[in-house]
Amino acid sequence: MKHQYERTELISAYLDGELHDADERAFVEHLLATDSVFQREVELLGALRTNIRNRTEQLKIAVP
């Protein structure tokens, strides 16, 4: 379970542009190039984050 948590944290940091360590960035780029499951996880987490942001903005507008 810890491994999956670390993967999710790594993806989150990648999507936020917070991977400042060159080795971590290289590791993520390698996984993106070679691991279809990792690619899908990045895609899904990115889409989820976008949907949450969009929904949050819609809710802000709807509140009087």
N, C-alpha and C positions, 0 to 999 in steps of 0.2 A: 504494500500500500504506500509506503514511504516513497518508493521509486516513482509511482504515478503522480504523487503530490509534487515531487521535484520536477517532473516533466512539465506539469501544468504551470508551475512557477517559472520555469525556464521559458515556456511559450509566452506567458504573460509579460515577462520582462522583454522578450523579443518584440512583441507587438507594441509595447510601450516605448520602444527605443531605449531601454534601460540596460542593455547588455554592453557594458563599457569594457569588459575584458575581451581581448582579441581571441583568446582560446575559446571562450564561451560562444562568441559569435561564429567562429569557424566551426564549432561543434554543431550549432543549430543549422548553419548553412549546409553542412555535410548531411545532416539528417533530412533536411528539406530536399536535397538532391537524390537521396538514396532510399528513404524510408517512406513508403506510401501511407502507412498508418500515421506517422508523425505529420506528414503533409496534411492529411485529413483532419487531424486534431487541431493544427494551426488554423486551418480553414474554418472549422466549426467554432472554435473559440473566438476567432476574429468576427465571425458573423454574429455570434451571440452578443459580443460586446457592442457591436454596431446596433443591433436591435434594441438592446437595453438603453443605449444612449438616445436613440431615436424615440423610444417610448417615453423616456424621462422628459425629453423636450416636449412631446405631445401633452404630457400630464401638466407641465408647467404652464402651457398655454391654456389648458382647459380649466385651471383653477382660477376663480374670480378674485 
